[in-house]
């Protein structure tokens, strides 16, 4: 595969331009990102399930409301930062 010197892009199968994939800088970075995703998903899915299983349905409703209330401003900040930087999606 030949990479264009001008813009660092590779030609694809049908002549379309393909960019090189980004990679993690170190193995530790990959491990930390993987652990963060696993912990985050465990928090969002497993905790309410276990709580509801043991009779905490009212707490789950409050938990989900606050999860949405705290998550929306963070999501809006992410969108604003992306729009302000002028960069596209990853």
Kinemage of the C-alpha trace (Angstrom):
@kinemage 1
@onewidth
@group {chain A} dominant
@subgroup {mainchain}
@vectorlist {calphas} color= white
{ca unk a 1} P 0.000 0.000 0.000
{ca unk a 2} L 1.311 3.331 -0.930
{ca unk a 3} L 0.676 6.354 1.262
{ca unk a 4} L 0.416 9.736 -0.393
{ca unk a 5} L 3.185 12.064 0.770
{ca unk a 6} L 0.928 15.078 0.429
{ca unk a 7} L -1.828 14.252 2.922
{ca unk a 8} L -0.943 10.916 4.564
{ca unk a 9} L -3.864 9.075 2.974
{ca unk a 10} L -3.978 5.706 1.228
{ca unk a 11} L -5.937 4.919 -1.925
{ca unk a 12} L -8.707 2.365 -1.363
{ca unk a 13} L -9.900 -0.521 -3.509
{ca unk a 14} L -12.109 1.513 -5.806
{ca unk a 15} L -9.947 4.625 -5.869
{ca unk a 16} L -11.575 6.233 -2.827
{ca unk a 17} L -9.231 7.770 -0.297
{ca unk a 18} L -8.745 5.952 3.023
{ca unk a 19} L -7.149 7.529 6.067
{ca unk a 20} L -4.787 5.660 8.334
{ca unk a 21} L -6.359 4.445 11.569
{ca unk a 22} L -5.378 6.071 14.805
{ca unk a 23} L -3.864 3.815 17.436
{ca unk a 24} L -3.320 4.011 21.160
{ca unk a 25} L -0.027 5.541 22.239
{ca unk a 26} L 0.719 2.746 24.687
{ca unk a 27} L -0.626 -0.535 25.920
{ca unk a 28} L -1.421 1.049 29.288
{ca unk a 29} L -3.687 3.592 27.577
{ca unk a 30} L -5.663 0.806 25.919
{ca unk a 31} L -6.008 -1.083 29.207
{ca unk a 32} L -7.212 2.042 31.041
{ca unk a 33} L -9.783 2.851 28.353
{ca unk a 34} L -11.050 -0.741 28.356
{ca unk a 35} L -11.352 -0.770 32.148
{ca unk a 36} L -13.175 2.574 32.105
{ca unk a 37} L -15.702 1.296 29.592
{ca unk a 38} L -16.288 -1.884 31.574
{ca unk a 39} L -16.780 0.009 34.841
{ca unk a 40} L -19.097 2.521 33.187
{ca unk a 41} L -21.292 -0.146 31.617
{ca unk a 42} L -21.397 -2.082 34.871
{ca unk a 43} L -22.560 1.014 36.701
{ca unk a 44} L -25.296 1.856 34.226
{ca unk a 45} L -26.679 -1.667 33.697
{ca unk a 46} L -25.853 -4.020 36.548
{ca unk a 47} L -26.451 -1.774 39.555
{ca unk a 48} L -30.098 -0.930 38.729
{ca unk a 49} L -30.760 -4.581 37.863
{ca unk a 50} L -29.470 -5.834 41.210
{ca unk a 51} L -31.204 -3.040 43.088
{ca unk a 52} L -34.547 -3.839 41.425
{ca unk a 53} L -34.085 -7.522 42.072
{ca unk a 54} L -33.940 -6.870 45.818
{ca unk a 55} L -36.922 -4.518 46.028
{ca unk a 56} L -35.387 -1.129 45.247
{ca unk a 57} L -37.554 -0.164 42.269
{ca unk a 58} L -38.305 3.300 43.712
{ca unk a 59} L -34.594 3.919 44.082
{ca unk a 60} L -34.011 2.838 40.478
{ca unk a 61} L -36.478 5.434 39.227
{ca unk a 62} L -34.714 8.170 41.184
{ca unk a 63} L -31.335 6.836 40.017
{ca unk a 64} L -32.377 6.941 36.344
{ca unk a 65} L -33.803 10.458 36.677
{ca unk a 66} L -30.576 11.763 38.181
{ca unk a 67} L -28.505 9.821 35.653
{ca unk a 68} L -30.364 11.623 32.865
{ca unk a 69} L -30.233 15.001 34.627
{ca unk a 70} L -26.483 14.765 35.140
{ca unk a 71} L -25.782 13.089 31.802
{ca unk a 72} L -27.525 15.639 29.572
{ca unk a 73} L -25.350 18.636 30.552
{ca unk a 74} L -22.236 16.525 30.028
{ca unk a 75} L -23.505 15.445 26.606
{ca unk a 76} L -24.299 19.058 25.684
{ca unk a 77} L -20.798 20.121 26.765
{ca unk a 78} L -19.297 17.386 24.585
{ca unk a 79} L -21.305 18.608 21.591
{ca unk a 80} L -20.344 22.234 22.275
{ca unk a 81} L -16.661 21.362 22.565
{ca unk a 82} L -16.802 19.413 19.316
{ca unk a 83} L -18.595 22.211 17.506
{ca unk a 84} L -16.247 24.832 18.946
{ca unk a 85} L -13.131 22.934 17.907
{ca unk a 86} L -14.419 22.590 14.365
{ca unk a 87} L -13.253 18.974 14.146
{ca unk a 88} L -15.428 16.165 12.907
{ca unk a 89} L -16.301 12.971 14.716
{ca unk a 90} L -13.644 10.438 15.531
